[in-house]
Amino acid sequence: MFSHFRVSIAIAVILTLLFTIPVFAGGWAVITLDELPTGVVAGQPITVGFTVLQHGRTPMSGIFPTVTANLNKETEFVVNAESDGEPGHYVATLTFPKEGEWRWSIQAFTMDQTMPMLSVAAPVAASAEQPAVNAEPSAESILWLMIVRMAAVAGGLVGVTLAFRNRIRLGAALTVLCLVVGIASFMTGSTIPAVEAQGEMASKSSGEFSVSQVELGRRLFVAKGCITCHRNSKVENSSEYWTIDMGAANLSRFSASPEALRLRLKNPSSVKSDAEMPTLGLSEGEIEALIAFINSK
């Protein structure tokens, strides 16, 4: 029985070494997503790009990353990424087979970096298959249409009077013009509201909804690889992410002036010449969102 205990201890030690030795031997990297995917629709391919930096600094070329996505642990697919552009940069084309909340992650080098949950919308049906839309026009539209139609009727009556009394071409031409305007106003009034309503439906089905600055920053904190070096309990299910304990600050209860954070996020070496933090090429909007999240309570 004692021998079984010693065997168990030995196995535990070996497993611990297998996970920790690669870290201290240079076996970890930061995976930085180019940008968060938006407007993802089932059945329509999207291309995601990301950079792999060993120790967050050295671009890693010659590796073969993969992207894995699953829906409720039932539907899963894996896509191979290909090298593209600058050293250490890769792209993968993903096609989600159905709508829903998808979990996805990027595997590169020794890392398996979970990305923020991705909302995939249902495909928009073809216009021929869409049911008729009975949208009511606005009061302002109705008023303008009534004015146009009344003017067309009045102009038509004047035209008819001129045509019969004076027998001139002007009256006939005016009558025809008014008839055309009147008919067009009826056609416009019946079609424009429907088209606008269909456009609104398409917009809603795209799955794009406004996200608060803090929530956007929370997603970017994961997608840009910040979670790999910095612990932050404000990230949802933060324990699921592999955070390398290499001396980087724990940001769970951290806050700083927006000006200081802005400088550090835009160009870390400008704040500290020997800074280990890489320059991620963040946009102004991404920087502001990360500041909002880092300083959130």
Secondary structure, 3 states (H helix, E strand, C coil): CHHHHHHHHHHHHHHHHHHHHHHHCCCCEEEEECCCCCCCECCCCEEEEEEEEECCCEECCCCCCEEEEEECCCEEEEEECEECCCCCEEEEEECCCCCEEEEEEEEECCEEEEEEEEEEECCCCCCCCCCCCCCCCCHHHHHHHHHHHHHHHHHHHHHHHHHHHHCCHHHHHHHHHHHHHHHHHHHHHHHHHHHHHHHHHHHHHCCCCCCCHHHHHHHHHHHCCHHHHCCCCCCCCHHHCCCCCCCCCCCCCCCCCHHHHHHHHHCHHHHCCCCCCCCCCCCHHHHHHHHHHHCCC
